[in-house]
């Protein structure tokens, strides 16, 4: 089965192993939240793209975000799918 998607929002495990699922969707949602909440233009390749997929947000200015939102987005974008929150946990977030 061929899959379509924008690599900007693709989770690391989808790119590396074609492994999709709820955790990959949570990762993508984390990127969308980062983009929308911070007016961030996400990289579509290069070092900055790889950093975001390696738990490194050092190239992104998160200073306008609440500590709580930063924690949530970082958890959603964890490189290890097992560390990402569930949709239920995200909805319960304050």
PyMOL Python script that loads the backbone (N, CA, C, O; Angstrom):
from pymol import cmd

cmd.read_pdbstr("""\
ATOM      1  N   UNK A   1       0.854  -1.178   0.000  1.00  0.00           N
ATOM      2  CA  UNK A   1       0.000   0.000   0.000  1.00  0.00           C
ATOM      3  C   UNK A   1       0.892   1.230   0.000  1.00  0.00           C
ATOM      4  O   UNK A   1       1.800   1.362   0.821  1.00  0.00           O
ATOM      5  N   UNK A   2       0.623   2.104  -0.912  1.00  0.00           N
ATOM      6  CA  UNK A   2       1.382   3.342  -1.005  1.00  0.00           C
ATOM      7  C   UNK A   2       0.740   4.381  -0.099  1.00  0.00           C
ATOM      8  O   UNK A   2      -0.485   4.501  -0.057  1.00  0.00           O
ATOM      9  N   UNK A   3       1.556   5.125   0.621  1.00  0.00           N
ATOM     10  CA  UNK A   3       1.041   6.133   1.542  1.00  0.00           C
ATOM     11  C   UNK A   3       1.421   7.509   1.042  1.00  0.00           C
ATOM     12  O   UNK A   3       2.484   7.700   0.451  1.00  0.00           O
ATOM     13  N   UNK A   4       0.546   8.460   1.284  1.00  0.00           N
ATOM     14  CA  UNK A   4       0.807   9.847   0.934  1.00  0.00           C
ATOM     15  C   UNK A   4       0.954  10.630   2.218  1.00  0.00           C
ATOM     16  O   UNK A   4       0.432  10.231   3.259  1.00  0.00           O
ATOM     17  N   UNK A   5       1.649  11.721   2.149  1.00  0.00           N
ATOM     18  CA  UNK A   5       1.799  12.575   3.317  1.00  0.00           C
ATOM     19  C   UNK A   5       2.889  13.589   3.078  1.00  0.00           C
ATOM     20  O   UNK A   5       3.730  13.432   2.193  1.00  0.00           O
ATOM     21  N   UNK A   6       2.858  14.605   3.862  1.00  0.00           N
ATOM     22  CA  UNK A   6       3.857  15.656   3.774  1.00  0.00           C
ATOM     23  C   UNK A   6       4.971  15.333   4.754  1.00  0.00           C
ATOM     24  O   UNK A   6       4.718  15.206   5.952  1.00  0.00           O
ATOM     25  N   UNK A   7       6.182  15.200   4.275  1.00  0.00           N
ATOM     26  CA  UNK A   7       7.294  14.804   5.139  1.00  0.00           C
ATOM     27  C   UNK A   7       7.545  15.804   6.253  1.00  0.00           C
ATOM     28  O   UNK A   7       8.172  15.465   7.256  1.00  0.00           O
ATOM     29  N   UNK A   8       7.065  17.032   6.092  1.00  0.00           N
ATOM     30  CA  UNK A   8       7.222  18.033   7.147  1.00  0.00           C
ATOM     31  C   UNK A   8       6.565  17.537   8.432  1.00  0.00           C
ATOM     32  O   UNK A   8       7.083  17.776   9.522  1.00  0.00           O
ATOM     33  N   UNK A   9       5.443  16.858   8.316  1.00  0.00           N
ATOM     34  CA  UNK A   9       4.668  16.422   9.476  1.00  0.00           C
ATOM     35  C   UNK A   9       4.861  14.943   9.815  1.00  0.00           C
ATOM     36  O   UNK A   9       4.232  14.439  10.745  1.00  0.00           O
ATOM     37  N   UNK A  10       5.708  14.255   9.087  1.00  0.00           N
ATOM     38  CA  UNK A  10       5.853  12.821   9.249  1.00  0.00           C
ATOM     39  C   UNK A  10       6.702  12.456  10.470  1.00  0.00           C
ATOM     40  O   UNK A  10       7.762  13.036  10.707  1.00  0.00           O
ATOM     41  N   UNK A  11       6.215  11.495  11.227  1.00  0.00           N
ATOM     42  CA  UNK A  11       6.928  11.008  12.406  1.00  0.00           C
ATOM     43  C   UNK A  11       8.184  10.244  11.983  1.00  0.00           C
ATOM     44  O   UNK A  11       8.235   9.683  10.889  1.00  0.00           O
ATOM     45  N   UNK A  12       9.198  10.227  12.857  1.00  0.00           N
ATOM     46  CA  UNK A  12      10.452   9.542  12.516  1.00  0.00           C
ATOM     47  C   UNK A  12      10.259   8.073  12.151  1.00  0.00           C
ATOM     48  O   UNK A  12      10.902   7.575  11.227  1.00  0.00           O
ATOM     49  N   UNK A  13       9.375   7.375  12.872  1.00  0.00           N
ATOM     50  CA  UNK A  13       9.191   5.945  12.607  1.00  0.00           C
ATOM     51  C   UNK A  13       8.494   5.693  11.276  1.00  0.00           C
ATOM     52  O   UNK A  13       8.666   4.630  10.679  1.00  0.00           O
ATOM     53  N   UNK A  14       7.724   6.641  10.813  1.00  0.00           N
ATOM     54  CA  UNK A  14       7.085   6.508   9.499  1.00  0.00           C
ATOM     55  C   UNK A  14       8.141   6.654   8.415  1.00  0.00           C
ATOM     56  O   UNK A  14       8.165   5.888   7.451  1.00  0.00           O
ATOM     57  N   UNK A  15       9.008   7.634   8.579  1.00  0.00           N
ATOM     58  CA  UNK A  15      10.078   7.857   7.596  1.00  0.00           C
ATOM     59  C   UNK A  15      11.067   6.693   7.572  1.00  0.00           C
ATOM     60  O   UNK A  15      11.483   6.247   6.503  1.00  0.00           O
ATOM     61  N   UNK A  16      11.440   6.206   8.750  1.00  0.00           N
ATOM     62  CA  UNK A  16      12.486   5.183   8.840  1.00  0.00           C
ATOM     63  C   UNK A  16      11.988   3.779   8.510  1.00  0.00           C
ATOM     64  O   UNK A  16      12.673   3.010   7.836  1.00  0.00           O
ATOM     65  N   UNK A  17      10.781   3.451   8.994  1.00  0.00           N
ATOM     66  CA  UNK A  17      10.328   2.063   8.881  1.00  0.00           C
ATOM     67  C   UNK A  17       8.936   1.909   8.273  1.00  0.00           C
ATOM     68  O   UNK A  17       8.435   0.790   8.159  1.00  0.00           O
ATOM     69  N   UNK A  18       8.314   3.004   7.886  1.00  0.00           N
ATOM     70  CA  UNK A  18       6.960   2.929   7.353  1.00  0.00           C
ATOM     71  C   UNK A  18       5.939   2.542   8.400  1.00  0.00           C
ATOM     72  O   UNK A  18       4.840   2.094   8.074  1.00  0.00           O
ATOM     73  N   UNK A  19       6.309   2.718   9.674  1.00  0.00           N
ATOM     74  CA  UNK A  19       5.469   2.312  10.802  1.00  0.00           C
ATOM     75  C   UNK A  19       4.511   3.445  11.166  1.00  0.00           C
ATOM     76  O   UNK A  19       4.905   4.418  11.809  1.00  0.00           O
ATOM     77  N   UNK A  20       3.251   3.314  10.749  1.00  0.00           N
ATOM     78  CA  UNK A  20       2.276   4.360  11.051  1.00  0.00           C
ATOM     79  C   UNK A  20       1.302   3.863  12.108  1.00  0.00           C
ATOM     80  O   UNK A  20       1.225   2.667  12.388  1.00  0.00           O
ATOM     81  N   UNK A  21       0.572   4.782  12.681  1.00  0.00           N
ATOM     82  CA  UNK A  21      -0.394   4.439  13.715  1.00  0.00           C
ATOM     83  C   UNK A  21      -0.742   5.671  14.518  1.00  0.00           C
ATOM     84  O   UNK A  21      -0.393   6.791  14.145  1.00  0.00           O
ATOM     85  N   UNK A  22      -1.431   5.458  15.618  1.00  0.00           N
ATOM     86  CA  UNK A  22      -1.881   6.567  16.455  1.00  0.00           C
ATOM     87  C   UNK A  22      -0.715   7.399  16.964  1.00  0.00           C
ATOM     88  O   UNK A  22      -0.799   8.627  16.980  1.00  0.00           O
ATOM     89  N   UNK A  23       0.367   6.760  17.380  1.00  0.00           N
ATOM     90  CA  UNK A  23       1.523   7.503  17.897  1.00  0.00           C
ATOM     91  C   UNK A  23       2.108   8.420  16.823  1.00  0.00           C
ATOM     92  O   UNK A  23       2.548   9.529  17.129  1.00  0.00           O
ATOM     93  N   UNK A  24       2.116   7.972  15.587  1.00  0.00           N
ATOM     94  CA  UNK A  24       2.608   8.809  14.487  1.00  0.00           C
ATOM     95  C   UNK A  24       1.674   9.994  14.261  1.00  0.00           C
ATOM     96  O   UNK A  24       2.126  11.096  13.950  1.00  0.00           O
ATOM     97  N   UNK A  25       0.381   9.765  14.416  1.00  0.00           N
ATOM     98  CA  UNK A  25      -0.588  10.859  14.293  1.00  0.00           C
ATOM     99  C   UNK A  25      -0.393  11.887  15.403  1.00  0.00           C
ATOM    100  O   UNK A  25      -0.508  13.090  15.169  1.00  0.00           O
ATOM    101  N   UNK A  26      -0.100  11.412  16.608  1.00  0.00           N
ATOM    102  CA  UNK A  26       0.153  12.313  17.744  1.00  0.00           C
ATOM    103  C   UNK A  26       1.385  13.158  17.453  1.00  0.00           C
ATOM    104  O   UNK A  26       1.402  14.354  17.743  1.00  0.00           O
ATOM    105  N   UNK A  27       2.419  12.540  16.879  1.00  0.00           N
ATOM    106  CA  UNK A  27       3.634  13.285  16.519  1.00  0.00           C
ATOM    107  C   UNK A  27       3.291  14.402  15.531  1.00  0.00           C
ATOM    108  O   UNK A  27       3.704  15.548  15.708  1.00  0.00           O
ATOM    109  N   UNK A  28       2.541  14.058  14.506  1.00  0.00           N
ATOM    110  CA  UNK A  28       2.153  15.046  13.490  1.00  0.00           C
ATOM    111  C   UNK A  28       1.331  16.174  14.103  1.00  0.00           C
ATOM    112  O   UNK A  28       1.521  17.342  13.764  1.00  0.00           O
ATOM    113  N   UNK A  29       0.422  15.826  15.001  1.00  0.00           N
ATOM    114  CA  UNK A  29      -0.381  16.841  15.673  1.00  0.00           C
ATOM    115  C   UNK A  29       0.503  17.766  16.513  1.00  0.00           C
ATOM    116  O   UNK A  29       0.254  18.969  16.586  1.00  0.00           O
ATOM    117  N   UNK A  30       1.531  17.205  17.143  1.00  0.00           N
ATOM    118  CA  UNK A  30       2.472  18.032  17.905  1.00  0.00           C
ATOM    119  C   UNK A  30       3.159  19.054  17.018  1.00  0.00           C
ATOM    120  O   UNK A  30       3.324  20.210  17.408  1.00  0.00           O
ATOM    121  N   UNK A  31       3.558  18.635  15.833  1.00  0.00           N
ATOM    122  CA  UNK A  31       4.179  19.570  14.886  1.00  0.00           C
ATOM    123  C   UNK A  31       3.192  20.644  14.439  1.00  0.00           C
ATOM    124  O   UNK A  31       3.554  21.815  14.319  1.00  0.00           O
ATOM    125  N   UNK A  32       1.958  20.247  14.197  1.00  0.00           N
ATOM    126  CA  UNK A  32       0.935  21.215  13.792  1.00  0.00           C
ATOM    127  C   UNK A  32       0.692  22.220  14.912  1.00  0.00           C
ATOM    128  O   UNK A  32       0.552  23.416  14.654  1.00  0.00           O
ATOM    129  N   UNK A  33       0.640  21.742  16.158  1.00  0.00           N
ATOM    130  CA  UNK A  33       0.456  22.646  17.295  1.00  0.00           C
ATOM    131  C   UNK A  33       1.632  23.602  17.426  1.00  0.00           C
ATOM    132  O   UNK A  33       1.443  24.790  17.691  1.00  0.00           O
ATOM    133  N   UNK A  34       2.843  23.089  17.243  1.00  0.00           N
ATOM    134  CA  UNK A  34       4.037  23.933  17.289  1.00  0.00           C
ATOM    135  C   UNK A  34       3.956  25.014  16.221  1.00  0.00           C
ATOM    136  O   UNK A  34       4.232  26.186  16.480  1.00  0.00           O
ATOM    137  N   UNK A  35       3.581  24.609  15.041  1.00  0.00           N
ATOM    138  CA  UNK A  35       3.487  25.525  13.908  1.00  0.00           C
ATOM    139  C   UNK A  35       2.410  26.592  14.143  1.00  0.00           C
ATOM    140  O   UNK A  35       2.644  27.779  13.915  1.00  0.00           O
ATOM    141  N   UNK A  36       1.248  26.167  14.592  1.00  0.00           N
ATOM    142  CA  UNK A  36       0.123  27.091  14.758  1.00  0.00           C
ATOM    143  C   UNK A  36       0.282  27.993  15.979  1.00  0.00           C
ATOM    144  O   UNK A  36       0.049  29.199  15.892  1.00  0.00           O
ATOM    145  N   UNK A  37       0.674  27.425  17.105  1.00  0.00           N
ATOM    146  CA  UNK A  37       0.766  28.202  18.344  1.00  0.00           C
ATOM    147  C   UNK A  37       1.921  29.193  18.320  1.00  0.00           C
ATOM    148  O   UNK A  37       1.842  30.267  18.915  1.00  0.00           O
ATOM    149  N   UNK A  38       2.985  28.827  17.634  1.00  0.00           N
ATOM    150  CA  UNK A  38       4.164  29.685  17.642  1.00  0.00           C
ATOM    151  C   UNK A  38       4.444  30.398  16.351  1.00  0.00           C
ATOM    152  O   UNK A  38       5.467  31.068  16.208  1.00  0.00           O
ATOM    153  N   UNK A  39       3.523  30.254  15.390  1.00  0.00           N
ATOM    154  CA  UNK A  39       3.747  30.855  14.075  1.00  0.00           C
ATOM    155  C   UNK A  39       5.116  30.439  13.529  1.00  0.00           C
ATOM    156  O   UNK A  39       5.860  31.246  12.970  1.00  0.00           O
ATOM    157  N   UNK A  40       5.418  29.158  13.710  1.00  0.00           N
ATOM    158  CA  UNK A  40       6.702  28.580  13.311  1.00  0.00           C
ATOM    159  C   UNK A  40       6.579  28.024  11.899  1.00  0.00           C
ATOM    160  O   UNK A  40       5.602  27.351  11.571  1.00  0.00           O
ATOM    161  N   UNK A  41       7.557  28.304  11.081  1.00  0.00           N
ATOM    162  CA  UNK A  41       7.629  27.688   9.755  1.00  0.00           C
ATOM    163  C   UNK A  41       8.489  26.437   9.906  1.00  0.00           C
ATOM    164  O   UNK A  41       9.688  26.520  10.173  1.00  0.00           O
ATOM    165  N   UNK A  42       7.865  25.293   9.732  1.00  0.00           N
ATOM    166  CA  UNK A  42       8.574  24.029   9.920  1.00  0.00           C
ATOM    167  C   UNK A  42       9.514  23.758   8.752  1.00  0.00           C
ATOM    168  O   UNK A  42       9.160  23.994   7.597  1.00  0.00           O
ATOM    169  N   UNK A  43      10.712  23.261   9.052  1.00  0.00           N
ATOM    170  CA  UNK A  43      11.641  22.918   7.972  1.00  0.00           C
ATOM    171  C   UNK A  43      11.176  21.663   7.245  1.00  0.00           C
ATOM    172  O   UNK A  43      10.586  20.769   7.852  1.00  0.00           O
ATOM    173  N   UNK A  44      11.444  21.601   5.934  1.00  0.00           N
ATOM    174  CA  UNK A  44      11.058  20.403   5.187  1.00  0.00           C
ATOM    175  C   UNK A  44      12.245  19.511   4.865  1.00  0.00           C
ATOM    176  O   UNK A  44      12.092  18.468   4.229  1.00  0.00           O
ATOM    177  N   UNK A  45      13.423  19.919   5.302  1.00  0.00           N
ATOM    178  CA  UNK A  45      14.618  19.080   5.153  1.00  0.00           C
ATOM    179  C   UNK A  45      15.773  19.723   5.914  1.00  0.00           C
ATOM    180  O   UNK A  45      15.597  20.744   6.579  1.00  0.00           O
ATOM    181  N   UNK A  46      16.942  19.123   5.813  1.00  0.00           N
ATOM    182  CA  UNK A  46      18.141  19.688   6.407  1.00  0.00           C
ATOM    183  C   UNK A  46      18.308  19.410   7.892  1.00  0.00           C
ATOM    184  O   UNK A  46      17.566  18.629   8.488  1.00  0.00           O
ATOM    185  N   UNK A  47      19.301  20.070   8.470  1.00  0.00           N
ATOM    186  CA  UNK A  47      19.666  19.837   9.870  1.00  0.00           C
ATOM    187  C   UNK A  47      18.517  20.162  10.823  1.00  0.00           C
ATOM    188  O   UNK A  47      18.256  19.401  11.755  1.00  0.00           O
ATOM    189  N   UNK A  48      17.832  21.273  10.601  1.00  0.00           N
ATOM    190  CA  UNK A  48      16.726  21.656  11.490  1.00  0.00           C
ATOM    191  C   UNK A  48      15.611  20.609  11.462  1.00  0.00           C
ATOM    192  O   UNK A  48      15.002  20.327  12.494  1.00  0.00           O
ATOM    193  N   UNK A  49      15.342  20.033  10.294  1.00  0.00           N
ATOM    194  CA  UNK A  49      14.327  18.982  10.159  1.00  0.00           C
ATOM    195  C   UNK A  49      14.724  17.759  10.983  1.00  0.00           C
ATOM    196  O   UNK A  49      13.901  17.179  11.690  1.00  0.00           O
ATOM    197  N   UNK A  50      16.006  17.374  10.879  1.00  0.00           N
ATOM    198  CA  UNK A  50      16.500  16.212  11.625  1.00  0.00           C
ATOM    199  C   UNK A  50      16.499  16.474  13.128  1.00  0.00           C
ATOM    200  O   UNK A  50      16.204  15.573  13.913  1.00  0.00           O
ATOM    201  N   UNK A  51      16.825  17.692  13.534  1.00  0.00           N
ATOM    202  CA  UNK A  51      16.821  18.026  14.961  1.00  0.00           C
ATOM    203  C   UNK A  51      15.433  17.825  15.565  1.00  0.00           C
ATOM    204  O   UNK A  51      15.305  17.245  16.643  1.00  0.00           O
ATOM    205  N   UNK A  52      14.399  18.299  14.881  1.00  0.00           N
ATOM    206  CA  UNK A  52      13.041  18.157  15.404  1.00  0.00           C
ATOM    207  C   UNK A  52      12.661  16.694  15.584  1.00  0.00           C
ATOM    208  O   UNK A  52      11.862  16.375  16.465  1.00  0.00           O
ATOM    209  N   UNK A  53      13.203  15.813  14.785  1.00  0.00           N
ATOM    210  CA  UNK A  53      12.906  14.393  14.886  1.00  0.00           C
ATOM    211  C   UNK A  53      13.829  13.668  15.855  1.00  0.00           C
ATOM    212  O   UNK A  53      13.754  12.449  16.006  1.00  0.00           O
ATOM    213  N   UNK A  54      14.699  14.432  16.510  1.00  0.00           N
ATOM    214  CA  UNK A  54      15.643  13.870  17.485  1.00  0.00           C
ATOM    215  C   UNK A  54      15.490  14.534  18.848  1.00  0.00           C
ATOM    216  O   UNK A  54      16.449  14.616  19.615  1.00  0.00           O
ATOM    217  N   UNK A  55      14.291  15.004  19.147  1.00  0.00           N
ATOM    218  CA  UNK A  55      13.985  15.641  20.435  1.00  0.00           C
ATOM    219  C   UNK A  55      14.765  16.924  20.681  1.00  0.00           C
ATOM    220  O   UNK A  55      14.977  17.304  21.832  1.00  0.00           O
ATOM    221  N   UNK A  56      15.191  17.587  19.636  1.00  0.00           N
ATOM    222  CA  UNK A  56      15.974  18.821  19.756  1.00  0.00           C
ATOM    223  C   UNK A  56      15.172  19.984  19.169  1.00  0.00           C
ATOM    224  O   UNK A  56      15.029  20.103  17.952  1.00  0.00           O
ATOM    225  N   UNK A  57      14.657  20.831  20.047  1.00  0.00           N
ATOM    226  CA  UNK A  57      13.882  21.995  19.605  1.00  0.00           C
ATOM    227  C   UNK A  57      14.692  23.283  19.740  1.00  0.00           C
ATOM    228  O   UNK A  57      14.122  24.373  19.786  1.00  0.00           O
ATOM    229  N   UNK A  58      16.002  23.163  19.803  1.00  0.00           N
ATOM    230  CA  UNK A  58      16.858  24.332  20.044  1.00  0.00           C
ATOM    231  C   UNK A  58      16.779  25.381  18.934  1.00  0.00           C
ATOM    232  O   UNK A  58      17.114  26.542  19.171  1.00  0.00           O
ATOM    233  N   UNK A  59      16.352  25.006  17.748  1.00  0.00           N
ATOM    234  CA  UNK A  59      16.234  25.972  16.649  1.00  0.00           C
ATOM    235  C   UNK A  59      14.883  26.696  16.645  1.00  0.00           C
ATOM    236  O   UNK A  59      14.643  27.566  15.808  1.00  0.00           O
ATOM    237  N   UNK A  60      14.013  26.334  17.576  1.00  0.00           N
ATOM    238  CA  UNK A  60      12.669  26.916  17.627  1.00  0.00           C
ATOM    239  C   UNK A  60      12.556  27.811  18.859  1.00  0.00           C
ATOM    240  O   UNK A  60      12.915  27.402  19.963  1.00  0.00           O
ATOM    241  N   UNK A  61      12.061  29.024  18.670  1.00  0.00           N
ATOM    242  CA  UNK A  61      11.856  29.948  19.786  1.00  0.00           C
ATOM    243  C   UNK A  61      10.555  29.582  20.490  1.00  0.00           C
ATOM    244  O   UNK A  61       9.467  29.807  19.962  1.00  0.00           O
ATOM    245  N   UNK A  62      10.678  29.023  21.674  1.00  0.00           N
ATOM    246  CA  UNK A  62       9.513  28.606  22.450  1.00  0.00           C
ATOM    247  C   UNK A  62       9.221  29.570  23.598  1.00  0.00           C
ATOM    248  O   UNK A  62       8.403  29.265  24.466  1.00  0.00           O
ATOM    249  N   UNK A  63       9.872  30.712  23.612  1.00  0.00           N
ATOM    250  CA  UNK A  63       9.763  31.639  24.741  1.00  0.00           C
ATOM    251  C   UNK A  63       8.353  32.202  24.938  1.00  0.00           C
ATOM    252  O   UNK A  63       8.001  32.580  26.055  1.00  0.00           O
ATOM    253  N   UNK A  64       7.556  32.266  23.904  1.00  0.00           N
ATOM    254  CA  UNK A  64       6.193  32.800  24.028  1.00  0.00           C
ATOM    255  C   UNK A  64       5.195  31.734  24.488  1.00  0.00           C
ATOM    256  O   UNK A  64       4.039  32.050  24.769  1.00  0.00           O
ATOM    257  N   UNK A  65       5.633  30.481  24.564  1.00  0.00           N
ATOM    258  CA  UNK A  65       4.761  29.374  24.942  1.00  0.00           C
ATOM    259  C   UNK A  65       4.757  29.219  26.462  1.00  0.00           C
ATOM    260  O   UNK A  65       5.758  29.502  27.119  1.00  0.00           O
ATOM    261  N   UNK A  66       3.641  28.774  27.013  1.00  0.00           N
ATOM    262  CA  UNK A  66       3.617  28.445  28.438  1.00  0.00           C
ATOM    263  C   UNK A  66       4.465  27.193  28.654  1.00  0.00           C
ATOM    264  O   UNK A  66       4.652  26.392  27.738  1.00  0.00           O
ATOM    265  N   UNK A  67       4.969  27.038  29.866  1.00  0.00           N
ATOM    266  CA  UNK A  67       5.765  25.858  30.199  1.00  0.00           C
ATOM    267  C   UNK A  67       4.939  24.595  29.961  1.00  0.00           C
ATOM    268  O   UNK A  67       5.450  23.592  29.462  1.00  0.00           O
ATOM    269  N   UNK A  68       3.678  24.655  30.319  1.00  0.00           N
ATOM    270  CA  UNK A  68       2.783  23.514  30.150  1.00  0.00           C
ATOM    271  C   UNK A  68       2.628  23.129  28.677  1.00  0.00           C
ATOM    272  O   UNK A  68       2.648  21.947  28.334  1.00  0.00           O
ATOM    273  N   UNK A  69       2.475  24.126  27.816  1.00  0.00           N
ATOM    274  CA  UNK A  69       2.330  23.850  26.384  1.00  0.00           C
ATOM    275  C   UNK A  69       3.629  23.300  25.800  1.00  0.00           C
ATOM    276  O   UNK A  69       3.598  22.392  24.969  1.00  0.00           O
ATOM    277  N   UNK A  70       4.761  23.837  26.224  1.00  0.00           N
ATOM    278  CA  UNK A  70       6.056  23.326  25.749  1.00  0.00           C
ATOM    279  C   UNK A  70       6.202  21.857  26.119  1.00  0.00           C
ATOM    280  O   UNK A  70       6.608  21.042  25.291  1.00  0.00           O
ATOM    281  N   UNK A  71       5.874  21.521  27.355  1.00  0.00           N
ATOM    282  CA  UNK A  71       5.981  20.118  27.796  1.00  0.00           C
ATOM    283  C   UNK A  71       5.082  19.208  26.963  1.00  0.00           C
ATOM    284  O   UNK A  71       5.489  18.123  26.549  1.00  0.00           O
ATOM    285  N   UNK A  72       3.858  19.665  26.726  1.00  0.00           N
ATOM    286  CA  UNK A  72       2.915  18.856  25.951  1.00  0.00           C
ATOM    287  C   UNK A  72       3.408  18.653  24.524  1.00  0.00           C
ATOM    288  O   UNK A  72       3.425  17.526  24.029  1.00  0.00           O
ATOM    289  N   UNK A  73       3.803  19.714  23.870  1.00  0.00           N
ATOM    290  CA  UNK A  73       4.265  19.606  22.483  1.00  0.00           C
ATOM    291  C   UNK A  73       5.515  18.740  22.396  1.00  0.00           C
ATOM    292  O   UNK A  73       5.627  17.905  21.499  1.00  0.00           O
ATOM    293  N   UNK A  74       6.458  18.929  23.319  1.00  0.00           N
ATOM    294  CA  UNK A  74       7.671  18.102  23.305  1.00  0.00           C
ATOM    295  C   UNK A  74       7.334  16.633  23.531  1.00  0.00           C
ATOM    296  O   UNK A  74       7.928  15.756  22.903  1.00  0.00           O
ATOM    297  N   UNK A  75       6.385  16.360  24.423  1.00  0.00           N
ATOM    298  CA  UNK A  75       5.974  14.970  24.656  1.00  0.00           C
ATOM    299  C   UNK A  75       5.341  14.383  23.400  1.00  0.00           C
ATOM    300  O   UNK A  75       5.599  13.232  23.047  1.00  0.00           O
ATOM    301  N   UNK A  76       4.519  15.173  22.732  1.00  0.00           N
ATOM    302  CA  UNK A  76       3.869  14.704  21.508  1.00  0.00           C
ATOM    303  C   UNK A  76       4.882  14.449  20.399  1.00  0.00           C
ATOM    304  O   UNK A  76       4.668  13.593  19.541  1.00  0.00           O
ATOM    305  N   UNK A  77       5.990  15.196  20.419  1.00  0.00           N
ATOM    306  CA  UNK A  77       7.015  15.065  19.386  1.00  0.00           C
ATOM    307  C   UNK A  77       8.191  14.192  19.820  1.00  0.00           C
ATOM    308  O   UNK A  77       9.256  14.245  19.205  1.00  0.00           O
ATOM    309  N   UNK A  78       8.015  13.399  20.859  1.00  0.00           N
ATOM    310  CA  UNK A  78       9.092  12.516  21.313  1.00  0.00           C
ATOM    311  C   UNK A  78       9.508  11.588  20.174  1.00  0.00           C
ATOM    312  O   UNK A  78       8.662  11.046  19.463  1.00  0.00           O
ATOM    313  N   UNK A  79      10.816  11.411  20.008  1.00  0.00           N
ATOM    314  CA  UNK A  79      11.299  10.543  18.928  1.00  0.00           C
ATOM    315  C   UNK A  79      10.899   9.085  19.152  1.00  0.00           C
ATOM    316  O   UNK A  79      10.754   8.325  18.195  1.00  0.00           O
ATOM    317  N   UNK A  80      10.722   8.698  20.411  1.00  0.00           N
ATOM    318  CA  UNK A  80      10.285   7.345  20.752  1.00  0.00           C
ATOM    319  C   UNK A  80       8.755   7.336  20.831  1.00  0.00           C
ATOM    320  O   UNK A  80       8.186   7.969  21.721  1.00  0.00           O
ATOM    321  N   UNK A  81       8.086   6.639  19.925  1.00  0.00           N
ATOM    322  CA  UNK A  81       6.621   6.631  19.916  1.00  0.00           C
ATOM    323  C   UNK A  81       6.005   6.187  21.242  1.00  0.00           C
ATOM    324  O   UNK A  81       4.913   6.633  21.595  1.00  0.00           O
ATOM    325  N   UNK A  82       6.685   5.323  21.972  1.00  0.00           N
ATOM    326  CA  UNK A  82       6.162   4.823  23.249  1.00  0.00           C
ATOM    327  C   UNK A  82       6.104   5.916  24.316  1.00  0.00           C
ATOM    328  O   UNK A  82       5.368   5.784  25.293  1.00  0.00           O
ATOM    329  N   UNK A  83       6.861   6.976  24.141  1.00  0.00           N
ATOM    330  CA  UNK A  83       6.884   8.076  25.116  1.00  0.00           C
ATOM    331  C   UNK A  83       5.833   9.145  24.829  1.00  0.00           C
ATOM    332  O   UNK A  83       5.642  10.048  25.643  1.00  0.00           O
ATOM    333  N   UNK A  84       5.159   9.063  23.706  1.00  0.00           N
ATOM    334  CA  UNK A  84       4.163  10.071  23.348  1.00  0.00           C
ATOM    335  C   UNK A  84       2.862   9.846  24.118  1.00  0.00           C
ATOM    336  O   UNK A  84       2.484   8.706  24.387  1.00  0.00           O
ATOM    337  N   UNK A  85       2.181  10.938  24.469  1.00  0.00           N
ATOM    338  CA  UNK A  85       0.906  10.783  25.173  1.00  0.00           C
ATOM    339  C   UNK A  85      -0.176  10.241  24.238  1.00  0.00           C
ATOM    340  O   UNK A  85      -0.078  10.339  23.015  1.00  0.00           O
ATOM    341  N   UNK A  86      -1.191   9.676  24.846  1.00  0.00           N
ATOM    342  CA  UNK A  86      -2.350   9.218  24.069  1.00  0.00           C
ATOM    343  C   UNK A  86      -3.251  10.415  23.776  1.00  0.00           C
ATOM    344  O   UNK A  86      -3.086  11.485  24.361  1.00  0.00           O
ATOM    345  N   UNK A  87      -4.194  10.227  22.876  1.00  0.00           N
ATOM    346  CA  UNK A  87      -5.161  11.287  22.579  1.00  0.00           C
ATOM    347  C   UNK A  87      -5.954  11.641  23.837  1.00  0.00           C
ATOM    348  O   UNK A  87      -6.248  12.811  24.080  1.00  0.00           O
ATOM    349  N   UNK A  88      -6.292  10.643  24.623  1.00  0.00           N
ATOM    350  CA  UNK A  88      -7.034  10.873  25.868  1.00  0.00           C
ATOM    351  C   UNK A  88      -6.215  11.735  26.826  1.00  0.00           C
ATOM    352  O   UNK A  88      -6.757  12.645  27.453  1.00  0.00           O
ATOM    353  N   UNK A  89      -4.919  11.459  26.945  1.00  0.00           N
ATOM    354  CA  UNK A  89      -4.053  12.257  27.816  1.00  0.00           C
ATOM    355  C   UNK A  89      -3.938  13.693  27.307  1.00  0.00           C
ATOM    356  O   UNK A  89      -3.905  14.635  28.099  1.00  0.00           O
ATOM    357  N   UNK A  90      -3.879  13.859  26.002  1.00  0.00           N
ATOM    358  CA  UNK A  90      -3.787  15.209  25.426  1.00  0.00           C
ATOM    359  C   UNK A  90      -5.063  15.988  25.724  1.00  0.00           C
ATOM    360  O   UNK A  90      -5.000  17.156  26.109  1.00  0.00           O
ATOM    361  N   UNK A  91      -6.209  15.358  25.553  1.00  0.00           N
ATOM    362  CA  UNK A  91      -7.487  16.027  25.811  1.00  0.00           C
ATOM    363  C   UNK A  91      -7.664  16.379  27.284  1.00  0.00           C
ATOM    364  O   UNK A  91      -8.355  17.344  27.612  1.00  0.00           O
ATOM    365  N   UNK A  92      -7.048  15.608  28.170  1.00  0.00           N
ATOM    366  CA  UNK A  92      -7.140  15.871  29.607  1.00  0.00           C
ATOM    367  C   UNK A  92      -6.131  16.924  30.064  1.00  0.00           C
ATOM    368  O   UNK A  92      -6.175  17.366  31.212  1.00  0.00           O
ATOM    369  N   UNK A  93      -5.234  17.324  29.184  1.00  0.00           N
ATOM    370  CA  UNK A  93      -4.193  18.293  29.541  1.00  0.00           C
ATOM    371  C   UNK A  93      -4.835  19.642  29.842  1.00  0.00           C
ATOM    372  O   UNK A  93      -5.733  20.084  29.127  1.00  0.00           O
ATOM    373  N   UNK A  94      -4.362  20.300  30.919  1.00  0.00           N
ATOM    374  CA  UNK A  94      -4.966  21.601  31.288  1.00  0.00           C
ATOM    375  C   UNK A  94      -4.746  22.693  30.264  1.00  0.00           C
ATOM    376  O   UNK A  94      -5.200  23.821  30.456  1.00  0.00           O
TER     377      UNK A  94
END
""", "prot")
cmd.dss("prot")
cmd.show_as("cartoon", "prot")
cmd.util.cbc("prot")
cmd.orient("prot")
